Each structure stands twice: as structure tokens, then as C-alpha cells.
Amino acid sequence: MVCGEPIDLRPAGLQDAALLLLWRNDPLTRRFSINDAVVGWDEHIAWLEASLAMETRQLLVAVRGRPVGLVRIDRDEATEMSWTVAPDARGQGVGRSMLAAALPIRGRIVARIKSDNVASRRLASRVGFALLEPGPLERWELVRPIPDQPPASSPSG
Ligand SMILES: CC(C)(COP(=O)(O)OP(=O)(O)OC[C@H]1O[C@@H](n2cnc3c(N)ncnc32)[C@H](O)[C@@H]1OP(=O)(O)O)[C@@H](O)C(=O)NCCC(=O)NCCS
């Protein structure tokens, strides 16, 4: 059980490749990704190596006893954030805690969310994003300081 433990963020590395590919190819992740194609191993490794070498990109693995999520941060004129929670850790507050840990970041912070992604829209609004541009692929922007991390549900989880 993962509830009740604090969340840490650490930079992703090549050792995370297999887990990140598993999360990337999860059907729900794909359904709500801008590119919904299944990604193969070689393509994934090339993407991960390139991402790790980019000065403008940060990949942060959320750890709650074990890796439970990924936050991607791309710095451009605005900073774009995207997120995924491990399929077996969803609906337990991981998304909220890991975004609370990843923020605040200076400057404009935006996110793109498919309009039928109820969980991600709710998560975004919980941590201080507001809908900026409606449409099938919505643009959200952080408009207020994020609230404190939610209290642990119980010491024993
Ligand atoms: C979207 C996602 C990151 C949410 O992470 P999570 O850890 O499950 O979310 P949390 O448990 O922190 O919950 C955040 C909010 O979403 C709500 N929520 C979570 N799962 C939900 C679901 N399946 N349906 C509706 N609401 C849901 C929670 O109730 C909570 O809202 P509340 O504070 O008002 O109660 C996760 O479901 C996921 O990885 N989905 C697949 C990939 C994806 O969609 N990535 C985002 C692309 S923009």
C-alpha cells in the first residue's frame, strides 16, 4: 500500500527505461497522450537518451517506496509540464503529491490536457492550474500557488 508515505522526486536515468516504457505504453496513458502510438524499445531508448541530454528538459521520477510516477518539465518561453502515474498507483493521491513536490517553478507554467481526461483535469485544478484555452486538447496554466501536499491518510497507510 503506498498511501501515507511521503513522495520524493529524483532525476530519471537510463536505469528507469523499462519502467518508463511500461508506463508509456499503458493503454490509459496512450489514450490521453498527444501521440498515442505504441512505442518500441529502440525508439524509447533514443527518446530517453535525447531527453536526458537536453538542458531544457527535466524528467523526474516520483518515488513513494518505489517509483510511482513521472513528471516531465520542458522549459521554453513558458514551461510545459506533463505527468503520468504508474497504472497500479493511480487514484491514491500520487499525482497530487508529486505535482506539489515538483512545483513551484518560476515563470509561466502550462499543461496540455485532452478534454475527456477527467482525472488529469481534476488533478490540474487541484494543484492550481486553470483552463486557459478550451478545445479537444486544452491548454491549462498555473494561476495560483499550489496548496500544501494533502495530509497523509494515516500513519500506516
Ligand atoms: C491523470 C493521473 C496523472 C492522475 O494521477 P492520480 O495519482 O491518479 O491522481 P490523484 O489520486 O492525485 O487524484 C487527483 C484528482 O483526480 C481525481 N481522480 C483520480 N482518478 C480519477 C478518475 N479515474 N476519475 C475521476 N477523477 C479521478 C481524484 O479524485 C482527485 O480529485 P479530488 O482531489 O477532487 O478528489 C493518472 O490517472 C494517470 O497517470 N493517467 C494516465 C496518464 C495521463 O492521463 N496523464 C496526464 C496526461 S495530461
The ligand as an SDF file (V2000), in Angstrom:
LIG
                    3D

 48 50  0  0  0  0  0  0  0  0999 V2000
   -4.0990   11.6800  -14.5300 C   0  0  0  0  0  0  0  0  0  0  0  0
   -3.2620   10.9930  -13.4710 C   0  0  0  0  0  0  0  0  0  0  0  0
   -1.8290   11.5200  -13.5550 C   0  0  0  0  0  0  0  0  0  0  0  0
   -3.8550   11.3270  -12.0950 C   0  0  0  0  0  0  0  0  0  0  0  0
   -2.9840   10.8280  -11.0980 O   0  0  0  0  0  0  0  0  0  0  0  0
   -3.5770   10.1310   -9.7800 P   0  0  0  0  0  0  0  0  0  0  0  0
   -2.4570    9.8420   -8.8650 O   0  0  0  0  0  0  0  0  0  0  0  0
   -4.4460    9.0110  -10.1840 O   0  0  0  0  0  0  0  0  0  0  0  0
   -4.4890   11.3270   -9.1900 O   0  0  0  0  0  0  0  0  0  0  0  0
   -4.7870   11.6270   -7.6770 P   0  0  0  0  0  0  0  0  0  0  0  0
   -5.1010   10.3540   -6.9610 O   0  0  0  0  0  0  0  0  0  0  0  0
   -3.7290   12.5150   -7.1140 O   0  0  0  0  0  0  0  0  0  0  0  0
   -6.1530   12.4480   -7.8180 O   0  0  0  0  0  0  0  0  0  0  0  0
   -6.1850   13.7790   -8.3150 C   0  0  0  0  0  0  0  0  0  0  0  0
   -7.6290   14.1830   -8.5090 C   0  0  0  0  0  0  0  0  0  0  0  0
   -8.1580   13.4430   -9.6250 O   0  0  0  0  0  0  0  0  0  0  0  0
   -9.2880   12.6740   -9.2100 C   0  0  0  0  0  0  0  0  0  0  0  0
   -9.2320   11.4170   -9.8970 N   0  0  0  0  0  0  0  0  0  0  0  0
   -8.2470   10.4800   -9.8540 C   0  0  0  0  0  0  0  0  0  0  0  0
   -8.5400    9.4590  -10.6580 N   0  0  0  0  0  0  0  0  0  0  0  0
   -9.7430    9.7450  -11.2010 C   0  0  0  0  0  0  0  0  0  0  0  0
  -10.5790    9.0810  -12.1370 C   0  0  0  0  0  0  0  0  0  0  0  0
  -10.2390    7.9020  -12.6530 N   0  0  0  0  0  0  0  0  0  0  0  0
  -11.7370    9.6770  -12.4890 N   0  0  0  0  0  0  0  0  0  0  0  0
  -12.0850   10.8750  -11.9800 C   0  0  0  0  0  0  0  0  0  0  0  0
  -11.3340   11.5770  -11.1070 N   0  0  0  0  0  0  0  0  0  0  0  0
  -10.1770   10.9970  -10.7240 C   0  0  0  0  0  0  0  0  0  0  0  0
   -9.1210   12.5000   -7.7310 C   0  0  0  0  0  0  0  0  0  0  0  0
  -10.3630   12.2720   -7.0790 O   0  0  0  0  0  0  0  0  0  0  0  0
   -8.5170   13.8280   -7.3320 C   0  0  0  0  0  0  0  0  0  0  0  0
   -9.5030   14.8480   -7.2840 O   0  0  0  0  0  0  0  0  0  0  0  0
  -10.0460   15.3910   -5.8800 P   0  0  0  0  0  0  0  0  0  0  0  0
   -8.8320   15.9380   -5.1720 O   0  0  0  0  0  0  0  0  0  0  0  0
  -11.0140   16.4230   -6.2840 O   0  0  0  0  0  0  0  0  0  0  0  0
  -10.6370   14.2010   -5.1720 O   0  0  0  0  0  0  0  0  0  0  0  0
   -3.2650    9.4400  -13.6450 C   0  0  0  0  0  0  0  0  0  0  0  0
   -4.5860    8.9870  -13.6170 O   0  0  0  0  0  0  0  0  0  0  0  0
   -2.6160    8.9650  -14.9140 C   0  0  0  0  0  0  0  0  0  0  0  0
   -1.4010    8.7300  -14.9420 O   0  0  0  0  0  0  0  0  0  0  0  0
   -3.4050    8.8090  -16.0010 N   0  0  0  0  0  0  0  0  0  0  0  0
   -2.8980    8.3040  -17.2730 C   0  0  0  0  0  0  0  0  0  0  0  0
   -1.9060    9.2440  -17.9140 C   0  0  0  0  0  0  0  0  0  0  0  0
   -2.4460   10.6390  -18.0200 C   0  0  0  0  0  0  0  0  0  0  0  0
   -3.6140   10.8770  -18.2380 O   0  0  0  0  0  0  0  0  0  0  0  0
   -1.5250   11.6010  -17.8900 N   0  0  0  0  0  0  0  0  0  0  0  0
   -1.8680   13.0010  -17.9840 C   0  0  0  0  0  0  0  0  0  0  0  0
   -1.8840   13.4770  -19.3840 C   0  0  0  0  0  0  0  0  0  0  0  0
   -2.3830   15.1870  -19.4330 S   0  0  0  0  0  0  0  0  0  0  0  0
  1  2  1  0
  2  3  1  0
  2  4  1  0
  2 36  1  0
  4  5  1  0
  5  6  1  0
  6  7  2  0
  6  8  1  0
  6  9  1  0
  9 10  1  0
 10 11  2  0
 10 12  1  0
 10 13  1  0
 13 14  1  0
 14 15  1  0
 15 16  1  0
 15 30  1  0
 16 17  1  0
 17 18  1  0
 17 28  1  0
 18 19  1  0
 18 27  1  0
 19 20  2  0
 20 21  1  0
 21 22  1  0
 21 27  2  0
 22 23  1  0
 22 24  2  0
 24 25  1  0
 25 26  2  0
 26 27  1  0
 28 29  1  0
 28 30  1  0
 30 31  1  0
 31 32  1  0
 32 33  2  0
 32 34  1  0
 32 35  1  0
 36 37  1  0
 36 38  1  0
 38 39  2  0
 38 40  1  0
 40 41  1  0
 41 42  1  0
 42 43  1  0
 43 44  2  0
 43 45  1  0
 45 46  1  0
 46 47  1  0
 47 48  1  0
M  END
$$$$
